[in-house]
Amino acid sequence: MSEKDITVIVKKYREAKEQGRSPYFDADEFCDLADYFDSLDDLDTAKEIIDEGLAIHPHNLPLVVKKAKLAVYDDDYDRALSLLAPITEYDFDLYLLKIECHLQLGEYPEAYSLSKELLEKEDQESLDNSLAELGFLHVEADCHKEAIAFLEESLKYNADNMDVLSDLAYSYEMAGNFDKAIETTNKILDIEPYSYEAWINLGKLYTLQEQYENAIDAFDFALTINESDPIILKLKAHCMSLVGRTNEAIEIFKELIWVTPEDTTIFFLLAECYQTLEMYDEALSYLDKYKRIEGETEEFLAKEAYLYLRKGDIRKAASMTESGLLVDPYSIDFNIIAGEIAFKEGDYDKSEEHLLNAYSENKDNFRLIDLLAIISIKKENYREAAAYTEELLRLDPHNLEVKQRLALLYFEVDDKERYNEILDQFSDEELHALFELIYIPESPSYFNREMLVSYLNKARETRTLFKNLKY
């Protein structure tokens, strides 16, 4: 219906309502009126029009489907299904509505059965659209594995469908397959190189993969399209801080203070940057600016205590930590700081107690686990130290110091099998470094790998003591 025609029937409808009359239209006109008010987000009027239309045309399929759609808008999926149940004739939109309702209700077998029926009834020419619509419905229902299957199949018929590619990238991201999400987003950019949203999404995906330099490049491309977007500038600066480009990040964050003065998180991020540079007074200064606006939170107080600890003001850090633990004895942040303070003071039992309070919720915290391992070594609990060091190796498989420590621990407890398993993970250069650590000041420069392993095993057999090695 043309814009002129819809204006005429809208006027006629409003006049009838003003006169207290029930307007009469044919079924198609009622549908057009409902669509018009739906487009204005006037759902109450749209519902009223559909009810008036069904009172005159009680079995009109488009009107019934529209009534069911409005029930779906209200998340009343059971009501929508009851409205659609008596309809036996095939209608594409009707099938989609039923599938959406079953998916949202968690009735997946019913949704699958209807999806299969729909695809069997659709023409080959429209199959790409049908698959795409099913994919979209599954995305909305957070059924991303199924969504990926439908969307991938749709692309076989139309590889350049941007809507499908966008939803596919999102589903891959939600499914945790970031490599495929990045690959799909790059396909979008091959088709539309100036897609601002795609460049932003690519940057965020690279960030999730900890590929921060690639993320920075993606954000730079986005900024060539919209150079003044403060959110992207902030994301770029944050990535810079994570790859050691801290001074560059600081410059951007300082500019953003003037651009978005209401964004207090920038003060916190600046404190993080200055902490990285070991400029603790500057970090504390920005943290204080954050506090003035946001007030004191446990996270803030713990960060402040940690900065005083790093600065070397143990007394102040300890005082703040004790206060924090009085308020919340189970605070993870304060227990970690208390553990570090006790460790520095040589009270390993107290340090271990605090660190273990935080350990169960922080099994990916490298520094915490490292401290627990060192404490176990100090207390000559080498098996326990080895278990913690195995966790460190899981977190950072290429860390030479961790591998060396683990080898030395199994060396000390004379665990030949695990000792040799660890040695197998050493490169030739790393084996030389371990040899020099044990056979001081012998030079291994003329040894091949087999000879190095042999000598290292001899050292284990002769029980060169781990505790006599400074590590």
N, C-alpha and C positions, 0 to 999 in steps of 0.2 A: 504494500500500500504506500502511495506517495505521501510526502510530508503534508501536502495540501489536503489529501483525503483524510488523514488521521486527525488533522486540525479540525476538520468539519465534524467528525463523529465525536471528538472530545468535547467540542462546543455543544453538540446536541445532547451528549450525556450529562454535562454539567447543568444545562438548562432544565432537563427533566428532573434532576435531583433537587434543584432550587425550587421547582414547582411541586415537589413531593410526589412525583410520578415515578413509576417503575419504567425505565426506558426499554424500548424494544430494538434489538439488532439481530442480524443473522449471526450464526455461530462464529464465522470468520471475523466479523466485526468485534464481537466480544473478545476474541483472542487478541486482536490487534490492540484493543483498548487495555487489556490486561498487560500486554507487553509494554505499552506506552508508560503506564503508571509504575510498572516494575522497573523500567529504565530510570525513572525518577526516584527510585528507592521508596516509593509510596506503596508499601506492600499491603497495608490495610485496605486501601482503595482497590488494589489489584485483586485481593481475595474477595472483596465484596462484588466486584464485577464478574468474577468467575462463578460465584454462587448464583448471581442473577442470571448469568448465561446458562448454567446447568438447570435452573428452574424452568427455563423455556426449552432448552435442548438437552434433556437429561442424559442422553447416551453419546453425546458428541465426544469423540476420542481426544482431539486436541485440548478441549476444555478439561477433561478428566486428568490428562497428563499434566496440564498446567497446575491444577489443584494439587496433584501429588508433588510437583516440583516445589510448590510453596510449603508443603508439609516438610519436605527435605530441607528447605531453608531454615525451618524451625527445629531441625534435628529430630523430627517426629517420623522416624523411618518406618515404624510399625504402621502408623496411620497411612503413610504413603503406599505401603505394600497392600494394605486392605483396600485402598481406592483402586489400585491397579489389578487386583486379583480377578475381578469378573471379566476383564478384557481378554479375549482369546485371539483376536486378530494380530498379525505381526505389525509392529511399529518400532523403528530403530530407536527413537528417543525413549519409548516405553521400556525397551529392553535395558538401555543404559541406566534408566532410573532404578529399575529393579536390581540391577547388578550393584549400583552404588549403595542402595539400601542394605542389601545383604552383606556387602563388604563392611559398611560402617557398623553393622550389628554383629560382625564377627562370624557371619554364617558363610564361611568360605566355600564349602562344597556346593551350596546353592549358587553362589556367584560364579564358580567355575563352570557349572553345568549350563547356566544361562549364557556365559561368555562363549562357550563352545557352540551353542545353538545359534547365537547371533552371527558368528563367523561362518557357519554353514549356510545361513540364509542370505548373506550379503553377496553382491556381485563381485567378481574378480576386480573390476575397475575401481571399486570403492573400498577394496580391502585395506589399503594403506591407511585410510581415514578411520575405518573401524578398529584396526589394531591400535592406532594412535589414541582414539577415544578410550579404549579399554586400558591402555597404558596410563592415561591421565587419571582415570578413576582409581587405579591401583596406587598411583603416587599419593593421591589425596587420602587414601586409606592406610598409608604407611606400609603397604605391601610391596616393598621395593624390589625384591627378587622377581616377583611376578611382573611388576611394571617393566623391569629391564627386558624381560623376555618379549613382552608385547611391543615395546618401543623399538627394540633391535629388529624385530621382524618387520615392523612398519617401515623402517629405513631401507629395507631391501627393495621396497617399491618406490620410495622417494627419499633418496639419500640426503637431500638438501633441506628437509623440513626443519626449520629453525626451532619451532615449538617442541618438536619431538626431541631434537638434540639437546635443548635446554633441560627438558624434564629428565632425559636419560642421564645427563651429567649430574643432575641433582640426585637421582636415584642411586647412581654409583657412589656418590659422596655419602649418602645416608647408609648405604650398605657397607661402607668402610673400604671400598675399592677405589682409593684415591688415584692410582695410576690410570685406571680406565676413565675416571672423572676428568683427569687432566687431558687425556687423549681426546675425549669427546669435546671438551671445551676448546681445544686447539682446532678441531674440525669446524666448530662454529666460527672461529676467527679466520679460518681459511676461506669461508664463505663471506663473512662480514668482518673485515679487518678492523673496522672502526666501531665495533660493538663495545661500548663502555662497560656494560654489565659483565660481558664475557671476560674482559681484561681484569676486572675486579675479582670475579669469581676465580679466575686462574691464579691470581696472586694469593687469594685465601687458601686455595688448594695446595699451592706450593708451601705455604706457611704450615699447614697441617702435616705436610711431609717433611718439615724442617729443612726444606730446600730454600733457604732464606734469600740467597742471591738471585735465584730465579724469581722468587716472589717480588723482590725489589724491582727487577726488570719489568715484570707484569704491571706493577703499580705505576712505574714510570710511563709505560704506554698509556695507561688509563689517564694519567695526569697530562699527557699531550692532548687528550681530548677535552679534559676539564681540569685545568691546572690549579684551580682554586678550591678543590674539594678537600676540606679539612680532615674528613674521615680517612681518605686515602693517604693523605700526607702523614697522618698519625700512624696508620698501618705500616707505611714505608719506613718511617723513623723507628718504629718498634723492631722491625726486621733488621734494620741497620744495627741497632743496639745488640741484637742477638748474634751478629757475625763479627763483632769487634769494631764496627765503624761507629764507635760511641760518640766521638766528637761531632761527626756529621749529624747523628741522631739528636744530640743536644741542641744544635743550631736550629733544626726543624721544630723541635718541641718548644724552644723559646719563641720562635715566630708564632707558633700556634697559640701561645698564651694570649697574644694580642688579638688574634683572629677569632678564637673561641674562648673568651675569658670565663665562660660558665662551665667549661669542661675541667673540673678539678682533678681528674685522673692524670692530666698532663704533669701536675706537680709530683704526683706519685711516680710517674715514669721517669721524670728527671732525677728524682731521688735514686731510683734504680740505676740510672746511667752513671751518676756520680759515685755510687757505691762500687760499680764495676771498675771505675778509675781509681778507687781507693781514696777518693776525695770526700772524706766522711763529714767534714763540717758543711760542705756545700749540700751534701745529701740530706743532712739533718735540717738545713735551712729550708729546703723545698718541702720536706716532710712537715715542717712547722706551718708552712703556708697552707698545705693541705688540711692540717688539723684545724686551723682557724676557721675554715669554711665548713668542713664536714664533721668536725668534732672528733672526739677520741673513740676509736673502736678497738676491739681486741687485736685485729690485724695491724692497725696503726701502731699501737703500743708495742706489739711484738717486733715490728719492723724497727721502731725507734730503739728498743733495747738491743736488737741485733747490731744496729749501726754503732751504738756505744761500745759493744763488745769488740767489733772489728776495729774501732778507733783505739782500743786499748784501755778504755775507761771501765775496767771490770767492776769497780764498786758501784757505779751508776747503773750499769747493765744488770748487775745482780739484784740491786734494790728494786728496779722496775720489774724484773722477772719474778721476784718473790711476791710483789704486789699482785701481779697477773695470776700467779698460781693460787693465791689466797681467794681470788674471785672465782677462778675455774681451775681446780687441781688437775683436770684432764685436758687442759689446753695443749694441743699438739705443738703449736708454735713455741709456747713458753717452756714446755718440757724439753724441746730440742735445744733451746738457748741455755736452759739450766744445765742440761747435759754437757754442752760445750764449756760452760763456765767451770763446772766441777772437773772436767777433763783437764782444763788449763791449770787448775789448782792441784792436780794430782790425786784427786779423790775419785778413783776409778769405780768403786762400788756405787757411790752416789750418782756418778755420771751414767753408769750403765742402767741404773734404776730409772732415771729420767728418760733416757733414750728409748728404753723398752716400753715406756708408757706411750711413746709416739710411734713405735716401730710398726705395729699392726696396721696402722692407717697410712704408713709411708714406706711401703716396701719398694718404692722406686726412687727413694731419696738417697742419692749416691753418698753425700757427705755423712748422713746419719749412719748408714750401714758401714761406711769406712771407719767411723769412730768406734762402732761396736766391734769391728774386726780388730782394731788396734788395741782396744781395751782387753779383748780376749788374749791377744798376744802378750800384753803387759802382765796379765794374770796367768800366763803360760797354759791357757786353754786352747791348744793349737787346733784341735779338731773343730771346735766351735768357731775359731778364727777362720779356718778353711771354709766352713759352711757360709759364713758371711762373705768371704772373698769370692766364692763361687757366684753369689748373688751380684757382686760388683762386676764380675766378668760377664754375666748375663746382660747387665745394663750397658756395659762398654766392652764389647768383645775384643777390641783392638788396643786396649790400654796396656802398654808394656809393663808399667809398674805393678798393675794388678796381676798380670800373668806371672811376673817374677815373684811376687809375694806368694801367690798360690803354689808355685813350684817349690819355693823354699819351705812352705808349710808342710806340704806332703813329703818333702825331703826330711824335715825334722821328725815327722811321725813315722817315717820309714814305710810310706804307702807306695810301694814300687809301681803298682798298676796305675794308680791315678797320677803319680809323678810322671810316668812316661806318656800318659795321655796328654798331660799339659805340655810336655816338651814337644810333642807332635804338632802343637799349635804355634810353636815359635818359628819365625823365619830364621834363616841362617844368621843374619845380622843380630837378631834378638838372642839367639843361642850364644853368640860370642859375648854379648853383654852380660848374660847370666853367668857364663864361665868366669869372666873377669870379676864378677861380684863374689864368687866363691873362692877362686884360685888367685887371690891377690898375692903378688903382683904379676902372676904368670900371664904371658901373652898367647892368645889362641890363634894368632894370625896364620900359622902354618897348619892348623887343624881343619880337616873336612868335617862335614856334619856328623858322620858316623863316629869319628873320633871324639867329637865334642860330647855327644850323647853318652859314649862309653865313659869318659872322664867324669861327667856329671853324675852318672850312676855309681861310680866308684866313690865319689864324695859322699853320696847318700849312704853307701854301705859302711863307710868308715865313720859315719855319724858326726860330721862337722856340725857343730851346734848352731842352730838357727839363732838362738838368743845371743850368741856372740857376734852376730852380724848386725851392724847398725843399719836399720831400715825404717 
